[in-house]
Amino acid sequence: MDKVESKFASLETDSAPGQEVRSRVAALSAFRGDLLPGPEVDFSHGDVDAFLPAPGALEAFLGGVRAGGKQAYTEYRGSAGIRTGLAARLADFTGAPVSADNGLILTPGSQGALFLAMASTVAAGDKVAVVQPDYFANRKLVRFLEGEIMPVRLAFLEAGGSAGLDLGDLEDAFRKGAKVFVFSNPNNPTGVVYSEGEIRAIADLAERYGATVIVDQLYSRLRYQGTTYTHLRAADIDPNRVLTIMGPSKTESLSGYRLGVAFGSPRIVERMERLQAIVSLRAAGYNQSVLATWLAEPNDWMAERIALHQAIRNDLLAKLKTVDGMAVRTPEAGSYLFPKLPPLSIDTADFIKALRFQASVVATPGSEFGPDSGSFVRLNFSQKHAEAIAAVDRMATLIKRYGN
C-alpha cells in the first residue's frame, strides 16, 4: 500500500488547476502586505480567450457530431481518414515520411501521448535520461513507472547559439544503461531551441548506444524570427528509435478539445495503441475531426499568431531586464519565459504565494521542472498583451518588496 501511495504522490496533483482555492485562506493569513490592484493574470497556462482557437475548429467538431457513430467509434489509434490526411501534413512539416497505417496514433491530448509513450518504453528499474530543466511530467512519469532518472543538465543561461545541452551528461547516462531519452524541443520551460549540432549529436548517441528517444515538439510551430529548427526525425536517426509528440493544444489554442498525436516507431505506436485501448479506448471520436484544421490553417494565420506572441515576449523581457538581479534568456520559440529571481527575503514557494494573493498573478514554480530550478518561475505569456505587462509590473514590485 505504501508503495502505491508513494507512486501517486509523485504525480503531485495538489498543484492542478482549481486546487489553489483550498489554500487561499491559509495563504492570505500568511501574506498581509498591501494588495496590488489589477486583474488576475494566470501565467500557468495560455489564455484561450486572448488567443482564440484556430478557424474552423468548431465547425469541424460539429461535422464529427453529425457523422454520428461512424466518428464516435473510430479505431483505437484514431480515424483512418483523419490519420491519412494528417500524416501527409506532418511529413511535410517535419521533413521525414509518416506512415498513417502503422506510424501514427491520435491520443487524448499530448499529455496522453506522453503517458502512453513512456509507459510503452519504460518498466520498473529502467534508467531514463531526463533533461533538467524540462517539462515537469517527464520526471514524474519516470518516478510513477518506477524507473530511475539519469539527469542531463541544460545550461541554458550560459549557452549561446544552442540550448546548452550537456552532451557529456547524456552520453554518461547512455553508458550507464539508459535506454530511453525524453526531452522537449522547444524546451518547456525555457523556450530555447536545440541547435542542429545538438540534435545531430543526440541522434548519433542514440544510434551508438541503441537508445530510444521521445521528443516532445508541442511548440515547434511557434518559432520566432531568426530561429532555425531541426527535427530529430529528419536528422539521420533510425526511424525505429524515435517517437515525436505534437498536438494543437497550445499554439493553436485547442487545448479544450484534448487532442494529441504521436508518430514514428511502429513498434512503439503499436504498444501505445494497445495501452490506449485499455486506458481510454481512443481520443474522443468527435474531437478527432478538429485535426482536419490543424496544419491547414488559412494563409498567414500562423505568421500573425507568431508576431503577436513575439511582441508580448519582447515587452515582457524589457520589463524583466530592468529588475536588479534578475536573469532571463530570450526564448526562441514557444510561449514561456523562465526568469531566475534575484535573492529574496522569503523562499520561492512563499514568493509564488505572495504573487498570487497580493498581486493576483499566478506563476509556476521552477522547482516543477527540475531540482536545480528552485529560484526560477515560469510565465506563459500567451495572454492579453496589456494585462500581461501590468502583471509583470506587479511582480517586479513584489520582488522589490521582498528583496534582500
C-alpha positions, 0 to 999 in steps of 0.5 A, a space after each residue: 500500500 505504501 508503495 502505491 501511495 508513494 507512486 501517486 504522490 509523485 504525480 503531485 496533483 495538489 498543484 492542478 488547476 482549481 486546487 489553489 482555492 483550498 489554500 487561499 485562506 491559509 495563504 492570505 493569513 500568511 501574506 498581509 502586505 498591501 494588495 496590488 490592484 489589477 486583474 488576475 493574470 494566470 501565467 500557468 497556462 495560455 489564455 484561450 480567450 486572448 488567443 482564440 482557437 484556430 478557424 474552423 475548429 468548431 465547425 469541424 467538431 460539429 461535422 464529427 457530431 453529425 457523422 454520428 457513430 461512424 466518428 464516435 467509434 473510430 479505431 483505437 489509434 484514431 480515424 483512418 481518414 483523419 490519420 491519412 490526411 494528417 500524416 501527409 501534413 506532418 511529413 511535410 512539416 517535419 521533413 521525414 515520411 509518416 506512415 498513417 497505417 502503422 506510424 501514427 496514433 491520435 491520443 487524448 491530448 499530448 499529455 496522453 501521448 506522453 503517458 502512453 509513450 513512456 509507459 510503452 518504453 519504460 518498466 520498473 528499474 529502467 534508467 531514463 535520461 531526463 533533461 533538467 530543466 524540462 517539462 515537469 511530467 517527464 520526471 514524474 512519469 519516470 518516478 510513477 513507472 518506477 524507473 530511475 532518472 539519469 539527469 542531463 543538465 541544460 545550461 541554458 543561461 550560459 549557452 549561446 547559439 544552442 540550448 546548452 545541452 550537456 552532451 557529456 551528461 547524456 552520453 554518461 547516462 547512455 553508458 550507464 544503461 539508459 535506454 530511453 531519452 525524453 526531452 522537449 524541443 522547444 524546451 518547456 520551460 525555457 523556450 530555447 531551441 536545440 541547435 542542429 549540432 545538438 540534435 545531430 549529436 543526440 541522434 548519433 548517441 542514440 544510434 551508438 548506444 541503441 537508445 530510444 528517444 521521445 521528443 516532445 515538439 508541442 511548440 515547434 510551430 511557434 518559432 520566432 524570427 531568426 530561429 532555425 529548427 531541426 527535427 530529430 526525425 529528419 536528422 539521420 536517426 533510425 526511424 525505429 528509435 524515435 517517437 515525436 509528440 505534437 498536438 494543437 493544444 497550445 499554439 493553436 489554442 485547442 487545448 479544450 478539445 484534448 487532442 494529441 498525436 504521436 508518430 514514428 516507431 511502429 513498434 512503439 505506436 503499436 504498444 501505445 495503441 494497445 495501452 490506449 485501448 485499455 486506458 481510454 479506448 481512443 481520443 474522443 471520436 468527435 474531437 478527432 475531426 478538429 485535426 482536419 484544421 490543424 496544419 491547414 490553417 488559412 494563409 498567414 494565420 500562423 505568421 500573425 499568431 507568431 508576431 503577436 506572441 513575439 511582441 508580448 515576449 519582447 515587452 515582457 523581457 524589457 520589463 524583466 531586464 530592468 529588475 536588479 538581479 534578475 536573469 532571463 534568456 530570450 526564448 526562441 520559440 514557444 510561449 514561456 519565459 523562465 526568469 531566475 529571481 534575484 535573492 529574496 527575503 522569503 523562499 520561492 514557494 512563499 514568493 509564488 504565494 505572495 504573487 498570487 494573493 497580493 498581486 493576483 498573478 499566478 506563476 509556476 514554480 521552477 522547482 516543477 521542472 527540475 531540482 536545480 530550478 528552485 529560484 526560477 518561475 515560469 510565465 506563459 505569456 500567451 495572454 492579453 498583451 496589456 494585462 500581461 505587462 501590468 502583471 509583470 509590473 506587479 511582480 517586479 514590485 513584489 520582488 522589490 518588496 521582498 528583496 534582500 
